[in-house]
């Protein structure tokens, strides 16, 4: 074989190898580029996915009577990166779950496209009651295909119920509505501070802070007061607990 022939063969071999390598690297770069260009959207997708998981677990726990999961552990745990957002989406979905479940059943029937009921309810809420969805994933696209039907279905449900807003359709004994009315309670760690000192500090940041009439080392704040990332909690000066839990320390 001539030298020229050998060079051509060698060139082809290198060329083929380079082609295979470039395809692999190209896909990898494309994936990274897509991730970078849709960074904000992907973060939102993570929020909805984690909220759907939390909703599914909580609904299952409620229907089966099994314990071991809580709204706090599922939405404010260490593995949840955007805690406030996941918590908010989860709470709002649970609040309207009975309405969303009926709407999902009416529009989707039994064809969920491989999604769980909880996932559908989270995504549907974003469309009909939230800020809308982006076409960033298969689940979002499947739900967005039904957007008009979902909006018509909700309007029909509101009209048939004889109310003006979907919030008026919520059951009176809704668990999330009841939970929203409960005061936030914290127990003061008397080994690190005093009730009066902690109360004064919290009054600078929250509208209403009072000593519990049941327990002298427990402070009550307005419902929804967020102290999960507060310095007093991080430093162990106060402990977040429901009022019933505080009696364990009496």
ABEGO torsion letter per residue (X at the ends): XBAAAAAAAAAAAAAAAAAAAAAAAAAAAAAAAAAAAAAAAAAAAAAAAAAAAAAAAAAAAAAAGBBGBBAAAAAABAABABAAAAAAAAAAAAAAAAAAAAAAAAAAEABAGGBBAAAAAAAAAAAAABAEBBBABAAAAAAAAAAAAAAAAAAAAAAAAGBABAAAABBAABAAAAAAABBBBBBBBAAABBAAAAAAAAAAABABBBBBAABAABBBBBBGBBAAABAAAAAGABBBBBAAAAAAAX
